[in-house]
Amino acid sequence: MKHQQIVTEFKKSTASQGAAQDCVEVAHTADGGRAVRDSKNPAGGFSSSGPGTGPPSSTV
């Protein structure tokens, strides 16, 4: 789906912190939305939200 096309590299969120180093990575999608994935499992897919996506969706 076009709205889930990732157009930037995933980057670690500055809000990610904690003793366990729990982190998420964020990237921009083609329609101006955002994609979020687990930094410890980047091959596990991502969730997207923002313009053109409706409610958050998961992509594996």
mmJSON file of the N, C-alpha and C atoms, coordinates in Angstrom:
{"data_MODEL":{"atom_site":{
"group_PDB":["ATOM","ATOM","ATOM","ATOM","ATOM","ATOM","ATOM","ATOM","ATOM","ATOM","ATOM","ATOM","ATOM","ATOM","ATOM","ATOM","ATOM","ATOM","ATOM","ATOM","ATOM","ATOM","ATOM","ATOM","ATOM","ATOM","ATOM","ATOM","ATOM","ATOM","ATOM","ATOM","ATOM","ATOM","ATOM","ATOM","ATOM","ATOM","ATOM","ATOM","ATOM","ATOM","ATOM","ATOM","ATOM","ATOM","ATOM","ATOM","ATOM","ATOM","ATOM","ATOM","ATOM","ATOM","ATOM","ATOM","ATOM","ATOM","ATOM","ATOM","ATOM","ATOM","ATOM","ATOM","ATOM","ATOM","ATOM","ATOM","ATOM","ATOM","ATOM","ATOM","ATOM","ATOM","ATOM","ATOM","ATOM","ATOM","ATOM","ATOM","ATOM","ATOM","ATOM","ATOM","ATOM","ATOM","ATOM","ATOM","ATOM","ATOM","ATOM","ATOM","ATOM","ATOM","ATOM","ATOM","ATOM","ATOM","ATOM","ATOM","ATOM","ATOM","ATOM","ATOM","ATOM","ATOM","ATOM","ATOM","ATOM","ATOM","ATOM","ATOM","ATOM","ATOM","ATOM","ATOM","ATOM","ATOM","ATOM","ATOM","ATOM","ATOM","ATOM","ATOM","ATOM","ATOM","ATOM","ATOM","ATOM","ATOM","ATOM","ATOM","ATOM","ATOM","ATOM","ATOM","ATOM","ATOM","ATOM","ATOM","ATOM","ATOM","ATOM","ATOM","ATOM","ATOM","ATOM","ATOM","ATOM","ATOM","ATOM","ATOM","ATOM","ATOM","ATOM","ATOM","ATOM","ATOM","ATOM","ATOM","ATOM","ATOM","ATOM","ATOM","ATOM","ATOM","ATOM","ATOM","ATOM","ATOM","ATOM","ATOM","ATOM","ATOM","ATOM","ATOM","ATOM","ATOM","ATOM","ATOM"],
"id":[1,2,3,4,5,6,7,8,9,10,11,12,13,14,15,16,17,18,19,20,21,22,23,24,25,26,27,28,29,30,31,32,33,34,35,36,37,38,39,40,41,42,43,44,45,46,47,48,49,50,51,52,53,54,55,56,57,58,59,60,61,62,63,64,65,66,67,68,69,70,71,72,73,74,75,76,77,78,79,80,81,82,83,84,85,86,87,88,89,90,91,92,93,94,95,96,97,98,99,100,101,102,103,104,105,106,107,108,109,110,111,112,113,114,115,116,117,118,119,120,121,122,123,124,125,126,127,128,129,130,131,132,133,134,135,136,137,138,139,140,141,142,143,144,145,146,147,148,149,150,151,152,153,154,155,156,157,158,159,160,161,162,163,164,165,166,167,168,169,170,171,172,173,174,175,176,177,178,179,180],
"type_symbol":["N","C","C","N","C","C","N","C","C","N","C","C","N","C","C","N","C","C","N","C","C","N","C","C","N","C","C","N","C","C","N","C","C","N","C","C","N","C","C","N","C","C","N","C","C","N","C","C","N","C","C","N","C","C","N","C","C","N","C","C","N","C","C","N","C","C","N","C","C","N","C","C","N","C","C","N","C","C","N","C","C","N","C","C","N","C","C","N","C","C","N","C","C","N","C","C","N","C","C","N","C","C","N","C","C","N","C","C","N","C","C","N","C","C","N","C","C","N","C","C","N","C","C","N","C","C","N","C","C","N","C","C","N","C","C","N","C","C","N","C","C","N","C","C","N","C","C","N","C","C","N","C","C","N","C","C","N","C","C","N","C","C","N","C","C","N","C","C","N","C","C","N","C","C","N","C","C","N","C","C"],
"label_atom_id":["N","CA","C","N","CA","C","N","CA","C","N","CA","C","N","CA","C","N","CA","C","N","CA","C","N","CA","C","N","CA","C","N","CA","C","N","CA","C","N","CA","C","N","CA","C","N","CA","C","N","CA","C","N","CA","C","N","CA","C","N","CA","C","N","CA","C","N","CA","C","N","CA","C","N","CA","C","N","CA","C","N","CA","C","N","CA","C","N","CA","C","N","CA","C","N","CA","C","N","CA","C","N","CA","C","N","CA","C","N","CA","C","N","CA","C","N","CA","C","N","CA","C","N","CA","C","N","CA","C","N","CA","C","N","CA","C","N","CA","C","N","CA","C","N","CA","C","N","CA","C","N","CA","C","N","CA","C","N","CA","C","N","CA","C","N","CA","C","N","CA","C","N","CA","C","N","CA","C","N","CA","C","N","CA","C","N","CA","C","N","CA","C","N","CA","C","N","CA","C","N","CA","C","N","CA","C","N","CA","C"],
"label_alt_id":[null,null,null,null,null,null,null,null,null,null,null,null,null,null,null,null,null,null,null,null,null,null,null,null,null,null,null,null,null,null,null,null,null,null,null,null,null,null,null,null,null,null,null,null,null,null,null,null,null,null,null,null,null,null,null,null,null,null,null,null,null,null,null,null,null,null,null,null,null,null,null,null,null,null,null,null,null,null,null,null,null,null,null,null,null,null,null,null,null,null,null,null,null,null,null,null,null,null,null,null,null,null,null,null,null,null,null,null,null,null,null,null,null,null,null,null,null,null,null,null,null,null,null,null,null,null,null,null,null,null,null,null,null,null,null,null,null,null,null,null,null,null,null,null,null,null,null,null,null,null,null,null,null,null,null,null,null,null,null,null,null,null,null,null,null,null,null,null,null,null,null,null,null,null,null,null,null,null,null,null],
"label_comp_id":["MET","MET","MET","LYS","LYS","LYS","HIS","HIS","HIS","GLN","GLN","GLN","GLN","GLN","GLN","ILE","ILE","ILE","VAL","VAL","VAL","THR","THR","THR","GLU","GLU","GLU","PHE","PHE","PHE","LYS","LYS","LYS","LYS","LYS","LYS","SER","SER","SER","THR","THR","THR","ALA","ALA","ALA","SER","SER","SER","GLN","GLN","GLN","GLY","GLY","GLY","ALA","ALA","ALA","ALA","ALA","ALA","GLN","GLN","GLN","ASP","ASP","ASP","CYS","CYS","CYS","VAL","VAL","VAL","GLU","GLU","GLU","VAL","VAL","VAL","ALA","ALA","ALA","HIS","HIS","HIS","THR","THR","THR","ALA","ALA","ALA","ASP","ASP","ASP","GLY","GLY","GLY","GLY","GLY","GLY","ARG","ARG","ARG","ALA","ALA","ALA","VAL","VAL","VAL","ARG","ARG","ARG","ASP","ASP","ASP","SER","SER","SER","LYS","LYS","LYS","ASN","ASN","ASN","PRO","PRO","PRO","ALA","ALA","ALA","GLY","GLY","GLY","GLY","GLY","GLY","PHE","PHE","PHE","SER","SER","SER","SER","SER","SER","SER","SER","SER","GLY","GLY","GLY","PRO","PRO","PRO","GLY","GLY","GLY","THR","THR","THR","GLY","GLY","GLY","PRO","PRO","PRO","PRO","PRO","PRO","SER","SER","SER","SER","SER","SER","THR","THR","THR","VAL","VAL","VAL"],
"label_asym_id":["A","A","A","A","A","A","A","A","A","A","A","A","A","A","A","A","A","A","A","A","A","A","A","A","A","A","A","A","A","A","A","A","A","A","A","A","A","A","A","A","A","A","A","A","A","A","A","A","A","A","A","A","A","A","A","A","A","A","A","A","A","A","A","A","A","A","A","A","A","A","A","A","A","A","A","A","A","A","A","A","A","A","A","A","A","A","A","A","A","A","A","A","A","A","A","A","A","A","A","A","A","A","A","A","A","A","A","A","A","A","A","A","A","A","A","A","A","A","A","A","A","A","A","A","A","A","A","A","A","A","A","A","A","A","A","A","A","A","A","A","A","A","A","A","A","A","A","A","A","A","A","A","A","A","A","A","A","A","A","A","A","A","A","A","A","A","A","A","A","A","A","A","A","A","A","A","A","A","A","A"],
"label_entity_id":["1","1","1","1","1","1","1","1","1","1","1","1","1","1","1","1","1","1","1","1","1","1","1","1","1","1","1","1","1","1","1","1","1","1","1","1","1","1","1","1","1","1","1","1","1","1","1","1","1","1","1","1","1","1","1","1","1","1","1","1","1","1","1","1","1","1","1","1","1","1","1","1","1","1","1","1","1","1","1","1","1","1","1","1","1","1","1","1","1","1","1","1","1","1","1","1","1","1","1","1","1","1","1","1","1","1","1","1","1","1","1","1","1","1","1","1","1","1","1","1","1","1","1","1","1","1","1","1","1","1","1","1","1","1","1","1","1","1","1","1","1","1","1","1","1","1","1","1","1","1","1","1","1","1","1","1","1","1","1","1","1","1","1","1","1","1","1","1","1","1","1","1","1","1","1","1","1","1","1","1"],
"label_seq_id":[1,1,1,2,2,2,3,3,3,4,4,4,5,5,5,6,6,6,7,7,7,8,8,8,9,9,9,10,10,10,11,11,11,12,12,12,13,13,13,14,14,14,15,15,15,16,16,16,17,17,17,18,18,18,19,19,19,20,20,20,21,21,21,22,22,22,23,23,23,24,24,24,25,25,25,26,26,26,27,27,27,28,28,28,29,29,29,30,30,30,31,31,31,32,32,32,33,33,33,34,34,34,35,35,35,36,36,36,37,37,37,38,38,38,39,39,39,40,40,40,41,41,41,42,42,42,43,43,43,44,44,44,45,45,45,46,46,46,47,47,47,48,48,48,49,49,49,50,50,50,51,51,51,52,52,52,53,53,53,54,54,54,55,55,55,56,56,56,57,57,57,58,58,58,59,59,59,60,60,60],
"pdbx_PDB_ins_code":[null,null,null,null,null,null,null,null,null,null,null,null,null,null,null,null,null,null,null,null,null,null,null,null,null,null,null,null,null,null,null,null,null,null,null,null,null,null,null,null,null,null,null,null,null,null,null,null,null,null,null,null,null,null,null,null,null,null,null,null,null,null,null,null,null,null,null,null,null,null,null,null,null,null,null,null,null,null,null,null,null,null,null,null,null,null,null,null,null,null,null,null,null,null,null,null,null,null,null,null,null,null,null,null,null,null,null,null,null,null,null,null,null,null,null,null,null,null,null,null,null,null,null,null,null,null,null,null,null,null,null,null,null,null,null,null,null,null,null,null,null,null,null,null,null,null,null,null,null,null,null,null,null,null,null,null,null,null,null,null,null,null,null,null,null,null,null,null,null,null,null,null,null,null,null,null,null,null,null,null],
"Cartn_x":[0.831,0.0,0.883,0.545,1.382,1.6,0.542,0.697,1.68,1.99,2.935,4.341,4.558,5.887,6.809,7.877,8.839,9.753,9.858,10.653,11.876,12.058,13.269,13.782,15.0,15.536,14.847,14.738,14.254,15.336,14.919,15.844,15.289,16.198,15.777,15.071,13.928,13.168,13.936,13.93,14.593,13.843,12.587,11.803,12.075,12.814,13.117,14.152,13.845,14.775,14.353,15.092,14.767,15.939,15.921,17.019,17.19,16.086,16.145,16.465,16.69,16.98,15.87,14.623,13.477,13.381,13.48,13.527,12.577,12.111,11.378,12.099,11.898,12.458,11.304,11.493,10.45,10.964,10.098,10.426,9.207,9.424,8.336,7.809,6.486,5.881,5.616,5.319,5.176,4.103,3.066,1.971,2.11,3.25,3.462,3.14,2.776,2.523,3.826,3.708,4.876,4.765,5.907,5.997,6.852,6.449,7.156,7.442,8.671,9.032,9.892,10.004,10.827,12.276,13.15,14.549,15.255,14.743,15.363,14.911,13.855,13.342,12.889,13.824,13.439,12.798,13.078,12.471,11.055,10.616,9.313,8.158,8.406,7.356,7.254,6.251,6.065,4.586,4.268,2.922,2.989,1.95,1.947,0.694,0.816,-0.322,-0.048,-1.088,-0.937,-1.797,-1.519,-2.329,-2.488,-3.721,-3.994,-4.014,-3.73,-3.674,-4.906,-5.716,-6.835,-6.298,-6.902,-6.393,-5.041,-4.234,-2.927,-3.067,-2.114,-2.124,-0.767,-0.712,0.546,0.915,2.21,2.723,3.863,3.802,4.837,5.578],
"Cartn_y":[-1.17,0.0,1.243,2.184,3.353,4.136,4.268,5.071,4.454,3.179,2.538,2.478,3.108,3.12,3.953,3.35,4.04,4.889,6.178,7.077,7.643,7.301,7.682,6.452,6.546,5.464,5.457,4.285,4.203,4.766,5.59,6.163,5.934,5.694,5.454,6.683,6.473,7.557,8.14,9.466,10.104,9.843,9.411,9.096,7.678,6.885,5.521,5.555,4.91,4.869,3.788,3.644,2.656,1.727,1.084,0.199,-0.959,-1.432,-2.572,-2.143,-0.845,-0.327,-0.656,-0.602,-0.82,0.354,0.098,1.172,0.926,2.002,1.943,2.817,2.496,3.288,3.859,5.063,5.77,6.164,6.046,6.487,7.191,8.001,8.698,7.815,7.898,7.192,8.192,7.678,8.505,9.581,9.32,10.296,11.225,11.213,12.076,11.427,10.161,9.427,8.939,8.089,7.542,6.03,5.373,3.93,3.722,2.782,2.509,1.018,0.675,-0.732,-0.921,-2.147,-2.512,-2.565,-1.808,-1.766,-3.104,-3.934,-5.238,-6.293,-5.985,-6.938,-6.198,-5.559,-4.769,-5.585,-6.875,-7.721,-8.139,-7.799,-8.21,-7.365,-6.427,-5.597,-4.263,-3.483,-2.159,-1.813,-0.826,-0.263,1.122,1.515,2.842,3.597,4.916,5.774,7.157,7.924,9.272,9.49,10.534,10.865,9.67,9.415,8.382,6.957,6.745,5.369,4.963,5.91,5.557,5.125,4.121,3.659,2.974,2.883,2.219,0.83,0.464,-0.857,-1.497,-2.81,-3.537,-4.121,-4.107,-4.715,-5.636,-6.874,-7.84,-8.179],
"Cartn_z":[0.0,0.0,0.0,-0.808,-0.975,0.311,1.142,2.349,3.331,3.215,4.117,3.532,2.384,1.795,2.677,3.173,4.027,3.148,3.472,2.634,3.359,4.639,5.367,6.107,6.598,7.408,8.767,9.37,10.741,11.655,12.625,13.604,14.995,15.952,17.327,17.879,18.499,19.099,20.276,20.402,21.538,22.833,22.753,23.948,24.446,23.679,24.087,25.195,26.293,27.419,28.385,29.449,30.468,30.704,31.832,32.219,31.249,30.683,29.761,28.336,28.128,26.788,25.801,26.27,25.391,24.437,23.158,22.176,21.014,20.456,19.204,18.198,16.94,15.849,15.042,14.527,13.801,12.425,11.408,10.044,9.463,8.437,7.744,6.62,6.377,5.25,4.116,2.952,1.747,1.876,2.668,2.776,3.977,4.655,5.804,7.129,7.117,8.35,8.962,9.96,10.637,10.714,10.671,10.89,12.133,12.99,14.238,14.312,14.72,14.88,16.126,16.579,17.726,17.268,17.927,17.506,17.72,18.624,18.871,17.874,17.099,16.112,14.852,14.127,12.955,11.833,11.77,10.741,11.12,12.326,12.811,12.314,11.424,10.88,11.585,11.207,11.786,11.821,12.641,12.684,12.086,11.379,10.773,11.168,11.219,11.496,10.929,10.767,10.247,9.025,8.268,7.093,6.144,5.767,4.778,5.298,6.575,7.076,7.83,8.286,9.147,10.481,11.111,12.397,12.212,13.277,13.148,12.551,11.716,11.095,11.258,11.245,11.356,10.018,9.729,8.519,8.904,8.467,8.789,7.53],
"occupancy":[1.0,1.0,1.0,1.0,1.0,1.0,1.0,1.0,1.0,1.0,1.0,1.0,1.0,1.0,1.0,1.0,1.0,1.0,1.0,1.0,1.0,1.0,1.0,1.0,1.0,1.0,1.0,1.0,1.0,1.0,1.0,1.0,1.0,1.0,1.0,1.0,1.0,1.0,1.0,1.0,1.0,1.0,1.0,1.0,1.0,1.0,1.0,1.0,1.0,1.0,1.0,1.0,1.0,1.0,1.0,1.0,1.0,1.0,1.0,1.0,1.0,1.0,1.0,1.0,1.0,1.0,1.0,1.0,1.0,1.0,1.0,1.0,1.0,1.0,1.0,1.0,1.0,1.0,1.0,1.0,1.0,1.0,1.0,1.0,1.0,1.0,1.0,1.0,1.0,1.0,1.0,1.0,1.0,1.0,1.0,1.0,1.0,1.0,1.0,1.0,1.0,1.0,1.0,1.0,1.0,1.0,1.0,1.0,1.0,1.0,1.0,1.0,1.0,1.0,1.0,1.0,1.0,1.0,1.0,1.0,1.0,1.0,1.0,1.0,1.0,1.0,1.0,1.0,1.0,1.0,1.0,1.0,1.0,1.0,1.0,1.0,1.0,1.0,1.0,1.0,1.0,1.0,1.0,1.0,1.0,1.0,1.0,1.0,1.0,1.0,1.0,1.0,1.0,1.0,1.0,1.0,1.0,1.0,1.0,1.0,1.0,1.0,1.0,1.0,1.0,1.0,1.0,1.0,1.0,1.0,1.0,1.0,1.0,1.0,1.0,1.0,1.0,1.0,1.0,1.0],
"B_iso_or_equiv":[0.0,0.0,0.0,0.0,0.0,0.0,0.0,0.0,0.0,0.0,0.0,0.0,0.0,0.0,0.0,0.0,0.0,0.0,0.0,0.0,0.0,0.0,0.0,0.0,0.0,0.0,0.0,0.0,0.0,0.0,0.0,0.0,0.0,0.0,0.0,0.0,0.0,0.0,0.0,0.0,0.0,0.0,0.0,0.0,0.0,0.0,0.0,0.0,0.0,0.0,0.0,0.0,0.0,0.0,0.0,0.0,0.0,0.0,0.0,0.0,0.0,0.0,0.0,0.0,0.0,0.0,0.0,0.0,0.0,0.0,0.0,0.0,0.0,0.0,0.0,0.0,0.0,0.0,0.0,0.0,0.0,0.0,0.0,0.0,0.0,0.0,0.0,0.0,0.0,0.0,0.0,0.0,0.0,0.0,0.0,0.0,0.0,0.0,0.0,0.0,0.0,0.0,0.0,0.0,0.0,0.0,0.0,0.0,0.0,0.0,0.0,0.0,0.0,0.0,0.0,0.0,0.0,0.0,0.0,0.0,0.0,0.0,0.0,0.0,0.0,0.0,0.0,0.0,0.0,0.0,0.0,0.0,0.0,0.0,0.0,0.0,0.0,0.0,0.0,0.0,0.0,0.0,0.0,0.0,0.0,0.0,0.0,0.0,0.0,0.0,0.0,0.0,0.0,0.0,0.0,0.0,0.0,0.0,0.0,0.0,0.0,0.0,0.0,0.0,0.0,0.0,0.0,0.0,0.0,0.0,0.0,0.0,0.0,0.0,0.0,0.0,0.0,0.0,0.0,0.0],
"pdbx_formal_charge":[null,null,null,null,null,null,null,null,null,null,null,null,null,null,null,null,null,null,null,null,null,null,null,null,null,null,null,null,null,null,null,null,null,null,null,null,null,null,null,null,null,null,null,null,null,null,null,null,null,null,null,null,null,null,null,null,null,null,null,null,null,null,null,null,null,null,null,null,null,null,null,null,null,null,null,null,null,null,null,null,null,null,null,null,null,null,null,null,null,null,null,null,null,null,null,null,null,null,null,null,null,null,null,null,null,null,null,null,null,null,null,null,null,null,null,null,null,null,null,null,null,null,null,null,null,null,null,null,null,null,null,null,null,null,null,null,null,null,null,null,null,null,null,null,null,null,null,null,null,null,null,null,null,null,null,null,null,null,null,null,null,null,null,null,null,null,null,null,null,null,null,null,null,null,null,null,null,null,null,null],
"auth_seq_id":[1,1,1,2,2,2,3,3,3,4,4,4,5,5,5,6,6,6,7,7,7,8,8,8,9,9,9,10,10,10,11,11,11,12,12,12,13,13,13,14,14,14,15,15,15,16,16,16,17,17,17,18,18,18,19,19,19,20,20,20,21,21,21,22,22,22,23,23,23,24,24,24,25,25,25,26,26,26,27,27,27,28,28,28,29,29,29,30,30,30,31,31,31,32,32,32,33,33,33,34,34,34,35,35,35,36,36,36,37,37,37,38,38,38,39,39,39,40,40,40,41,41,41,42,42,42,43,43,43,44,44,44,45,45,45,46,46,46,47,47,47,48,48,48,49,49,49,50,50,50,51,51,51,52,52,52,53,53,53,54,54,54,55,55,55,56,56,56,57,57,57,58,58,58,59,59,59,60,60,60],
"auth_comp_id":["MET","MET","MET","LYS","LYS","LYS","HIS","HIS","HIS","GLN","GLN","GLN","GLN","GLN","GLN","ILE","ILE","ILE","VAL","VAL","VAL","THR","THR","THR","GLU","GLU","GLU","PHE","PHE","PHE","LYS","LYS","LYS","LYS","LYS","LYS","SER","SER","SER","THR","THR","THR","ALA","ALA","ALA","SER","SER","SER","GLN","GLN","GLN","GLY","GLY","GLY","ALA","ALA","ALA","ALA","ALA","ALA","GLN","GLN","GLN","ASP","ASP","ASP","CYS","CYS","CYS","VAL","VAL","VAL","GLU","GLU","GLU","VAL","VAL","VAL","ALA","ALA","ALA","HIS","HIS","HIS","THR","THR","THR","ALA","ALA","ALA","ASP","ASP","ASP","GLY","GLY","GLY","GLY","GLY","GLY","ARG","ARG","ARG","ALA","ALA","ALA","VAL","VAL","VAL","ARG","ARG","ARG","ASP","ASP","ASP","SER","SER","SER","LYS","LYS","LYS","ASN","ASN","ASN","PRO","PRO","PRO","ALA","ALA","ALA","GLY","GLY","GLY","GLY","GLY","GLY","PHE","PHE","PHE","SER","SER","SER","SER","SER","SER","SER","SER","SER","GLY","GLY","GLY","PRO","PRO","PRO","GLY","GLY","GLY","THR","THR","THR","GLY","GLY","GLY","PRO","PRO","PRO","PRO","PRO","PRO","SER","SER","SER","SER","SER","SER","THR","THR","THR","VAL","VAL","VAL"],
"auth_asym_id":["A","A","A","A","A","A","A","A","A","A","A","A","A","A","A","A","A","A","A","A","A","A","A","A","A","A","A","A","A","A","A","A","A","A","A","A","A","A","A","A","A","A","A","A","A","A","A","A","A","A","A","A","A","A","A","A","A","A","A","A","A","A","A","A","A","A","A","A","A","A","A","A","A","A","A","A","A","A","A","A","A","A","A","A","A","A","A","A","A","A","A","A","A","A","A","A","A","A","A","A","A","A","A","A","A","A","A","A","A","A","A","A","A","A","A","A","A","A","A","A","A","A","A","A","A","A","A","A","A","A","A","A","A","A","A","A","A","A","A","A","A","A","A","A","A","A","A","A","A","A","A","A","A","A","A","A","A","A","A","A","A","A","A","A","A","A","A","A","A","A","A","A","A","A","A","A","A","A","A","A"],
"auth_atom_id":["N","CA","C","N","CA","C","N","CA","C","N","CA","C","N","CA","C","N","CA","C","N","CA","C","N","CA","C","N","CA","C","N","CA","C","N","CA","C","N","CA","C","N","CA","C","N","CA","C","N","CA","C","N","CA","C","N","CA","C","N","CA","C","N","CA","C","N","CA","C","N","CA","C","N","CA","C","N","CA","C","N","CA","C","N","CA","C","N","CA","C","N","CA","C","N","CA","C","N","CA","C","N","CA","C","N","CA","C","N","CA","C","N","CA","C","N","CA","C","N","CA","C","N","CA","C","N","CA","C","N","CA","C","N","CA","C","N","CA","C","N","CA","C","N","CA","C","N","CA","C","N","CA","C","N","CA","C","N","CA","C","N","CA","C","N","CA","C","N","CA","C","N","CA","C","N","CA","C","N","CA","C","N","CA","C","N","CA","C","N","CA","C","N","CA","C","N","CA","C","N","CA","C","N","CA","C","N","CA","C"],
"pdbx_PDB_model_num":[1,1,1,1,1,1,1,1,1,1,1,1,1,1,1,1,1,1,1,1,1,1,1,1,1,1,1,1,1,1,1,1,1,1,1,1,1,1,1,1,1,1,1,1,1,1,1,1,1,1,1,1,1,1,1,1,1,1,1,1,1,1,1,1,1,1,1,1,1,1,1,1,1,1,1,1,1,1,1,1,1,1,1,1,1,1,1,1,1,1,1,1,1,1,1,1,1,1,1,1,1,1,1,1,1,1,1,1,1,1,1,1,1,1,1,1,1,1,1,1,1,1,1,1,1,1,1,1,1,1,1,1,1,1,1,1,1,1,1,1,1,1,1,1,1,1,1,1,1,1,1,1,1,1,1,1,1,1,1,1,1,1,1,1,1,1,1,1,1,1,1,1,1,1,1,1,1,1,1,1]
}}}
